[in-house]
Amino acid sequence: MIQPDKIIIADDHPLFRQALLGTLKAKLTYTTWFEAQTIAELEQQLTSNDDSDLLLLDLHIPGAHGFNTLIHVRNHFPQIPVVIVSAHEDHDTISKAMSYGAAGFVPKSTPVDDIYSAIVAILSGNTWLPAYFEQKQNDNNSEIGERVASLTQQQYRILMMFAQGMLNKQIAYDLNVSEATIKAHATAIFRKLDVRNRTQAVIAIAQLDLSEAGFQQG
């Protein structure tokens, strides 16, 4: 395998991230690694390094809102394969991740050497899934996933701020735009999500949150 030039790892657990990087850096000696601990940092890394060969994404990093981030990345950076590395290991989570465009799913309980093997397989154009997983053709949330995917990057950023409970005035200040601009974006977001207001928008994207079934903090 030709070694990748750039890989982004988005995970907010320092111990796991450093343990993983310790092993992978020893095997992928020519690869430059970029780290992100939050959605804001991930967005910055993706924008600055949109020629990355791979993204290792933890679904649970702060601000991720479950599968929303995966959908957003696959829509706006389709050239970057995404591998989900998660403490959620249940069949439903894995199935949804793959249906939303992940190139592979690696449970955090997977031995690091096997994680390396998964990365090699995915960089070679294959998918990688846990041996116990059986793909089921069942996904009730594809419609809202498609709606989220239709949002522009700025609209998605604002939607995530809505989900945090931020006021239009706060969002306008953070993004250095006028409050009228935020209201215009909000109208467009509501139209694309087929909702009437902020509350309905947040409820809609909550369908893409992770279920607590099979979750182990780690």
HELIX and SHEET records of a PDB file:
HELIX    1   1 PRO A   14  LYS A   27  1                                  14    
HELIX    2   2 ILE A   39  SER A   48  1                                  10    
HELIX    3   3 ASN A   68  HIS A   76  1                                   9    
HELIX    4   4 HIS A   91  SER A   99  1                                   9    
HELIX    5   5 VAL A  112  LEU A  123  1                                  12    
HELIX    6   6 SER A  142  ALA A  149  1                                   8    
HELIX    7   7 GLN A  153  ALA A  163  1                                  11    
HELIX    8   8 ASN A  168  LEU A  175  1                                   8    
HELIX    9   9 GLU A  179  LEU A  193  1                                  15    
HELIX   10  10 ARG A  198  ALA A  206  1                                   9    
SHEET    1   A 5 THR A  32  ALA A  36  0                                        
SHEET    2   A 5 LYS A   6  ALA A  10  1                                        
SHEET    3   A 5 LEU A  54  LEU A  57  1                                        
SHEET    4   A 5 VAL A  82  SER A  86  1                                        
SHEET    5   A 5 GLY A 104  PRO A 107  1                                        
END                                                                             
